Amino acid sequence: MGKRPQGKASLDPQEEPVTTTRGVLYVHASTSALCPHVEWAVAGALGVRVSLDWTPQPAQPGSFRAELSWQGEAGTGARIASALRGWLHLRFEVTEEPSAGTEGARYAYTPALGIFHAVTGVHGDILIPEDRIKAAIVKAAAGEIELEDELCRLVGKPWDDELEPFRYAGEGAPVRWLHQVV
């Protein structure tokens, strides 16, 4: 009889269940020069060709907005956010729905604030891990932070405040202009 191979047994990839989910990419504002680069980066994260329908973004004249519903493996939202984060002149959000064995996720990015990530539940609520709340309480008790400010940060309020004008700046919606040329 022959010896048995040592080490881990390799599994047939077809036997491994792939958890799929879906989500939405909201590009709130991008310069025209950046638009094709956004498409290429998202295509790389999704593994398929992407062509977005760009429309003018009234909240920031000269910029454009687009939306993309996607479907992919769990973690795709993180890949999209990672591919886009750090770019100047770009504001976006990515959502990923919860799926079997995985929580949902929300990512938001602005050039001024950087990237925000939160775990979300089945109803879209942000779920803050217990250890982060405990750490905020300890820091507040030591006078390092204001508890209310830290809790607002943990739920993404600064990102929501900055992105809100871009979310509702569609045709006919009231707009709070961020830049005004005089």
C-alpha positions in Angstrom: 0.0 0.0 0.0 1.1 3.5 -0.8 1.5 6.3 1.8 -1.2 8.8 2.3 -0.4 12.3 1.4 0.4 14.6 4.4 -1.0 18.1 4.9 -4.4 19.6 4.1 -6.7 17.9 1.7 -7.7 20.0 -1.3 -11.4 20.5 -1.7 -13.1 20.7 -5.1 -14.0 24.4 -5.4 -17.4 23.4 -6.8 -18.1 21.7 -3.4 -17.4 24.9 -1.4 -20.5 27.0 -1.1 -20.1 30.6 -2.3 -22.0 33.1 -0.4 -23.5 35.7 -2.7 -24.9 39.0 -1.9 -25.9 42.2 -3.6 -25.4 45.9 -3.0 -25.3 49.4 -4.5 -22.5 51.7 -5.3 -23.5 55.4 -5.2 -20.9 57.7 -6.8 -22.1 61.0 -5.4 -19.5 63.2 -7.1 -16.7 62.6 -9.6 -14.8 64.8 -12.0 -15.3 64.0 -15.6 -11.7 63.0 -16.0 -12.0 60.5 -13.1 -15.2 58.9 -14.4 -13.6 56.3 -16.6 -11.1 55.4 -13.9 -14.0 54.8 -11.5 -15.5 52.4 -14.0 -12.2 50.6 -14.5 -11.6 50.3 -10.7 -15.2 49.0 -10.1 -14.8 46.6 -13.0 -11.6 45.2 -11.5 -13.4 44.7 -8.2 -16.4 43.0 -9.8 -14.6 41.1 -12.5 -16.9 42.3 -15.2 -17.0 45.2 -17.6 -18.7 48.3 -16.0 -20.3 51.2 -17.8 -22.0 53.7 -15.6 -24.7 56.2 -16.6 -23.2 59.5 -15.5 -25.4 62.5 -14.9 -24.5 66.0 -13.7 -24.2 66.5 -10.0 -25.9 69.9 -9.2 -24.4 70.0 -5.6 -20.9 70.4 -7.1 -21.0 72.0 -10.6 -18.7 70.3 -13.0 -18.9 66.9 -11.3 -21.0 63.8 -12.1 -22.9 61.2 -10.2 -23.8 57.5 -11.0 -25.4 54.5 -9.3 -24.7 50.8 -9.8 -26.6 47.8 -8.4 -24.2 44.8 -8.2 -24.3 41.2 -7.2 -21.3 39.2 -6.1 -19.5 37.2 -3.4 -19.7 38.4 0.2 -16.9 41.0 0.6 -17.5 42.6 -2.8 -18.5 45.8 -1.2 -15.2 46.0 0.6 -13.3 45.3 -2.7 -15.2 48.2 -4.4 -14.6 50.6 -1.5 -10.9 49.7 -1.4 -10.5 50.2 -5.1 -12.0 53.7 -4.9 -10.8 55.0 -1.5 -8.2 57.7 -1.3 -9.1 59.4 -4.6 -9.4 63.2 -4.5 -12.4 64.7 -6.2 -14.5 61.6 -5.5 -17.3 61.0 -3.0 -19.1 57.6 -2.8 -21.0 55.1 -0.7 -21.1 51.3 -1.1 -23.7 49.1 0.6 -23.6 45.3 0.9 -26.6 43.4 2.1 -26.3 40.7 4.7 -26.3 37.2 3.4 -26.1 33.7 4.9 -23.3 33.7 7.5 -22.3 37.3 6.9 -23.4 40.7 8.1 -24.0 43.6 5.8 -21.7 46.5 5.3 -21.7 50.2 4.6 -18.8 52.2 3.3 -18.7 55.9 2.8 -15.9 58.1 1.5 -15.2 61.8 1.2 -11.8 63.4 0.5 -11.9 65.4 3.8 -12.9 62.5 6.1 -11.5 59.5 4.4 -13.2 56.1 4.5 -15.9 55.0 6.9 -16.9 51.4 7.4 -19.8 49.9 9.5 -21.3 46.6 9.9 -25.1 46.6 9.1 -27.9 44.3 10.2 -30.8 42.9 8.1 -32.7 46.2 8.3 -29.8 48.4 7.4 -29.1 49.6 10.9 -25.4 50.2 11.8 -24.2 47.6 14.4 -21.5 48.9 16.7 -19.4 46.2 18.3 -19.5 46.1 22.1 -15.7 46.6 22.5 -15.9 49.9 20.5 -18.6 51.2 22.7 -16.7 50.2 25.8 -13.5 51.9 24.5 -15.5 55.1 23.9 -16.9 55.0 27.4 -13.3 54.6 28.9 -11.9 57.4 26.7 -14.7 59.7 27.7 -14.3 58.9 31.4 -10.6 59.7 31.0 -11.5 63.1 29.4 -9.9 62.1 26.0 -13.1 62.5 24.0 -16.7 63.6 24.3 -18.9 60.5 24.4 -21.6 62.0 22.2 -19.1 63.0 19.5 -17.5 59.6 19.5 -20.9 57.8 19.2 -21.8 60.1 16.3 -18.5 59.1 14.6 -19.2 55.4 15.2 -22.5 55.6 13.4 -21.0 57.7 10.5 -22.7 61.0 11.2 -19.8 63.2 9.9 -19.9 61.3 6.6 -23.7 61.5 6.5 -23.5 65.3 7.1 -21.0 65.8 4.3 -22.7 63.5 1.8 -26.3 64.6 2.4 -26.3 67.4 -0.1 -25.0 65.0 -2.8 -27.6 62.4 -2.1 -30.6 64.7 -2.7 -29.1 67.0 -5.4 -31.0 65.4 -8.2 -33.2 67.3 -10.7 -35.7 69.5 -8.9 -34.4 68.7 -5.4 -33.3 71.5 -3.2 -29.5 71.8 -3.1 -27.1 73.2 -0.6 -24.2 74.4 -2.7 -20.8 73.5 -1.4 -18.8 75.7 -3.7 -19.9 79.0 -5.1 -18.1 81.0 -7.7 -18.4 84.7 -7.4 
